[in-house]
Amino acid sequence: MFKKALSLCLVVLMVAALCISMASCGETQEETKLTESPLGEVELKKDFEIPEDFKVGFILLHDEASTYDLNFINAVKKVQKALGLTDTQIVYKKNIPESNKCYEAAVDLVDEGCDVIFADSFGHETHLLKAAKEYPNVQFCHATGTMAHTEGLANFHNAFASIYQGRYLAGVAAGLKLNEMIDSGKITADKAKMGYVGAFTFAEVISGYTSFYLGAKSVCPSVTMEVQFTGSWYDEIKEKEAATALINNGCVLISQHADSMGAPSVCEEKSVPNVSYNGSTEESCPNTFIITSRIDWAPYFMHMIKGVCTGTAIDVDWCGDVNSGAVVVSGVNEKAAAKDTLAKLKEVVTKLKSGELKVFDTNTFTVEGKKLDSYLADVNTDAAFEKDTEVIKDGYFHESEFRAAPYFDIQIDGIKLLNTNFG
C-alpha cells in the first residue's frame, strides 16, 4: 500500500514538473518574440499592368544558404505576391561567381526571354555591363555597383540603399546593451568594446561598420570597436574564427558584414550579445540576438519592373532610404536587448526621417584626433581609384548622395582594424 502511495506521489510530482517545464517554455517563447519594427513597413501597391509574356531574371552570387542572397530572394517573393507574377515569369541563376560565368548567365536569361535582368553582387558588374552593351533592348540592373552613372548606357542601372541609416539604428541598440552591461556591473565603461566581422576592406563594409559604431557611440560614449576581416563574403569557418578571436580579445558584443551564420552561432554558444545583418537570427540565437538591419530590395524591384512594363525610365543610380522602405530594421528581441530599446529607436527614427539627424555628422567623430572639414571621395570609378568629389559640406559626410553605392572609406578614431590585407 505504501509503495502504491509512493508511486502515486511520484507520478503527481512528475506531472507537476512537466507542467512547470511547459509553462517555462511558453514564457521563453514569449520572451523571445520580437517587438514591432521601429521603422514599420511600406506597403507595395500594384498600379500598372504586366504583359503576360513579361519575364525577369535574377543572378545570385550564392543561394538561400547565404543570408545576403536569401534577402534578395525574399524580396523577389514579396514582389511576386504583390504583382501576381507566375513562377514562370521569374527565372533564377544561383551560385554564379564574380567571373565570366555572370556574363554567360545573363546571356542565358536573355535567351530565355527576360525583359530585365538583375545581378546581386559587386563583382558581377563588369560582366553584366558586357552583356548590357551586347543586348540594348534588355534592361540590366545591378546591386552595389558604381559604374552606371558614368557609363551612360540607357539599359544599365545601379541600385543600393542608405543602409548606413539601418546600421546606425542597430548600433544604437548595441550601445544601449553596453550601457545595461555597465550599469549591472558586468563590465566597466572602459571595457565597452564591440567586435565586428567584416568581409573586405571595401567602402561598403567601412561605411557599414562606421555607422554602426557611431550609433553605439551616440548612447555609449566610452565604446570602442575592433574589426576582423575574413577576405570572403561567405565563409562560415572564417566568420566563426573571426568572431571567436574578437571575443577572446575582450569584445563583449559582436556584429558583422558577412553572409553566413558563423558569427551569430559563436555568439549564442558563448552567450555574447549579437547584432546580425540581412536577416534575423532570433530562431537560431534566441538568447543573444538583439536586432538586425538589412536592405529591403522589394521597393527597387517594383521600380525596376514598373519601368520595363510601362516604358518609363529606371533610375540610373537608385538609392532607397528609411522613408522609402528600402532600409529596414527588425523588431527588438527583448530577451537579449536592453530595456526600452524600442522606444529609443523610435526617437532616432523620427530624427532620421526628418533629416534632423545625419549619421556621418562630422561633430560626432575625429580622424587622428582632428575634425574633418573636407574630404575627396572616389565617386566616379576609374582604374586608379582617383578621389574626385568633395563630400563634406553643411557639417556632414554626404554618403550615397553623389552615387548610390557607399564611398565612405575613412578610418575614424575609436575603431581598430586587426587585419587590413583584404580589399
Disulfide bonds with the S-S distance in Angstrom:
none
